[in-house]
Amino acid sequence: MQAALDADGYATLNLDYPSRRKALEGLAEDIDPSVQRFADGIDGSIHFVCHSMGGLLARVYIARYRPERLGRVVMLGTPNSGSEIADRLGHLRLYRAFFGPAGQQLGTRRDDAINALFPPVDYPVGIIAGNRSIYPIASTFLPKPHDGRVSVANTKLDGMTAHIVIPSSHPWLVRNSVAVAQTIAFLQDGKFTTSRHHPPTGRANARPMTGSGG
């Protein structure tokens, strides 16, 4: 994804963060200095391209530290309405140890404190969901269709601009050629292409921040 965005003329910041050691609000605070430095160094809009939990982190970040030149947001396989897997396994010690505080915020049954982290979106959001799975055990916890980690239904978000489903599993969404092309199309035009072929790409003026997590 980052290589494709670089090749298309975008400046990119691919952030890493301790997704298993802190809650989402703590992670948002951690990434803010890097995002601010990146924003200060460019002239264009700041886009967010996010995989999995990274989309939830972007929502929390934008709610708390919204960039002045916020552009568009693309989410790939983000559990916007939570994850049924977190519902089923969240009480297990192994799950809690592996996924950490942020993993406890991924369930579908959210209390008022967690809901407050995700105010309504008022910016363009394009969501790409997958409908293939490479996880036979995890798949038993999810309603079809799903990508092995998140059901297609739970990727959707009130106020989203566009939503598409592609034949990909959860971990491969950011490497899927169709997902990459559709991401660039949304960053350029604020919509996904309806063509069966990959959308054409060309140098754009806006600059995205890319991030993934979870």
C-alpha positions in Angstrom: 0.0 0.0 0.0 2.7 2.5 1.0 4.8 1.7 -2.1 1.8 2.2 -4.4 0.9 5.6 -2.7 4.5 6.7 -3.0 4.6 5.7 -6.6 1.4 7.7 -7.2 3.0 10.9 -5.9 1.8 10.9 -2.3 4.0 11.7 0.6 3.5 9.0 3.2 4.0 8.4 6.9 3.7 4.8 7.9 3.3 4.7 11.7 4.0 1.9 14.0 2.5 2.0 17.5 2.2 -0.3 20.6 -1.3 -1.6 19.8 -1.1 -4.3 22.4 0.1 -2.2 25.3 -2.2 0.8 25.4 -5.9 1.8 25.0 -7.0 3.6 21.9 -6.9 7.1 23.6 -3.3 6.5 24.8 -2.3 5.4 21.3 -3.9 8.5 19.8 -1.8 10.6 22.1 1.4 8.7 21.2 1.0 9.2 17.4 0.0 12.9 17.6 3.6 14.3 17.6 4.5 12.3 14.5 1.4 13.3 12.7 1.8 16.9 13.6 5.4 17.0 12.3 4.3 15.3 9.1 1.5 17.8 8.6 3.8 20.7 9.2 6.2 19.5 6.5 3.7 19.3 3.6 1.2 21.6 1.9 -1.6 19.3 1.0 -4.4 17.6 2.8 -3.8 14.9 5.4 -5.4 11.6 4.5 -5.6 8.5 6.7 -5.3 5.0 5.2 -6.0 2.5 8.0 -6.1 -1.3 8.4 -8.1 -3.1 11.0 -7.9 -1.5 14.4 -6.0 1.4 12.8 -9.3 2.7 11.5 -10.7 2.9 15.1 -7.5 4.6 16.2 -7.9 7.2 13.3 -11.4 7.9 14.5 -10.2 8.5 18.1 -7.3 10.6 16.8 -9.4 12.8 14.6 -11.9 13.4 17.3 -9.2 14.5 19.7 -6.4 16.0 17.5 -8.1 16.8 14.2 -5.7 18.1 11.6 -6.5 21.5 10.2 -6.2 20.2 6.6 -8.0 16.9 7.2 -8.7 15.1 3.9 -10.2 11.7 3.4 -10.1 8.5 5.4 -9.9 4.9 3.9 -10.5 2.0 6.3 -9.7 -1.6 5.3 -11.3 -4.3 7.5 -11.9 -2.0 10.4 -14.4 -3.3 13.0 -16.4 -0.1 13.2 -19.3 -1.8 15.0 -16.9 -4.1 17.0 -15.8 -7.6 16.6 -17.8 -10.7 17.5 -14.5 -12.5 18.1 -13.7 -10.0 20.9 -17.2 -10.7 22.3 -16.5 -14.4 22.4 -12.9 -14.4 23.6 -12.5 -11.1 25.4 -13.0 -12.8 28.8 -10.1 -15.1 28.3 -6.7 -14.3 30.0 -4.8 -15.3 26.8 -6.8 -12.9 24.7 -6.4 -10.1 27.2 -2.6 -10.7 27.5 -2.2 -10.8 23.7 -4.4 -7.9 22.6 -4.0 -5.6 25.6 -6.1 -2.7 26.6 -7.1 -1.7 23.1 -8.3 -5.3 22.5 -10.8 -4.8 25.3 -12.3 -1.9 23.3 -13.1 -4.0 20.2 -16.3 -5.7 21.3 -19.7 -5.1 19.8 -21.3 -4.4 23.2 -19.9 -0.9 24.0 -20.5 1.1 27.2 -20.9 4.9 27.3 -17.2 5.5 27.8 -16.2 3.5 24.7 -19.0 5.0 22.6 -17.7 8.5 23.6 -14.4 7.7 21.9 -16.2 7.5 18.5 -18.3 10.6 17.8 -20.2 10.7 14.5 -17.9 11.2 11.5 -18.2 14.5 9.6 -15.4 13.8 7.0 -15.3 11.6 3.9 -14.8 7.9 4.8 -14.4 5.1 2.3 -14.6 1.5 3.7 -13.2 -1.6 2.1 -14.3 -5.0 3.5 -13.1 -8.5 2.6 -15.3 -11.6 2.2 -12.6 -14.4 2.3 -11.1 -16.1 5.3 -7.9 -18.0 6.0 -8.9 -18.6 9.7 -11.2 -21.7 9.9 -11.6 -21.5 13.7 -12.2 -17.8 14.0 -14.7 -18.0 11.1 -17.0 -20.0 13.4 -17.5 -16.9 15.5 -18.5 -14.6 12.6 -21.7 -14.1 10.6 -21.1 -14.4 6.9 -19.8 -12.8 4.9 -16.6 -11.9 6.7 -12.8 -11.7 6.2 -11.9 -14.1 9.0 -11.6 -11.3 11.6 -14.4 -8.9 11.0 -17.9 -9.4 9.5 -18.7 -7.2 6.5 -21.7 -5.9 8.4 -19.5 -4.6 11.2 -17.2 -2.7 8.9 -20.0 -0.3 8.1 -20.2 3.1 9.7 -23.0 5.6 10.0 -22.1 8.6 7.9 -19.7 6.7 5.7 -19.3 8.0 2.2 -18.8 4.7 0.4 -18.5 1.0 1.1 -17.3 -1.9 -1.1 -16.6 -5.6 -0.6 -13.7 -7.4 -2.3 -12.6 -11.0 -2.3 -9.8 -10.8 0.2 -9.0 -12.1 3.7 -8.3 -9.7 6.6 -4.4 -9.7 6.7 -4.1 -9.3 2.9 -6.4 -6.3 2.4 -3.5 -3.8 2.4 -1.7 -5.9 -0.2 -4.6 -6.7 -2.4 -4.2 -5.0 -5.8 -7.9 -4.1 -6.0 -7.9 -2.7 -2.5 -4.8 -0.6 -3.3 -6.3 0.8 -6.5 -9.6 1.5 -4.8 -7.9 3.3 -2.0 -6.1 5.6 -4.4 -9.3 6.2 -6.3 -11.1 7.3 -3.1 -8.2 9.6 -2.0 -8.3 11.2 -5.5 -12.0 11.5 -6.1 -13.8 10.8 -2.8 -15.5 7.7 -4.3 -14.7 4.1 -5.3 -14.6 3.2 -9.0 -17.4 1.0 -10.3 -15.2 -0.4 -13.1 -14.3 -4.0 -13.1 -10.8 -3.0 -13.9 -8.4 -1.2 -11.6 -9.0 2.5 -11.5 -6.4 4.6 -13.3 -3.9 6.4 -11.0 -2.1 9.6 -11.4 -0.1 12.1 -9.3 -2.3 13.8 -6.7 -1.9 17.0 -4.7 -3.0 15.7 -1.4 -0.7 13.9 1.0 -1.9 10.9 3.1 -0.7 9.5 6.4 -0.9 5.8 6.2 -1.2 3.5 9.2 -2.2 0.0 10.2 -2.8 -1.8 13.3 -4.5 -4.6 15.1 
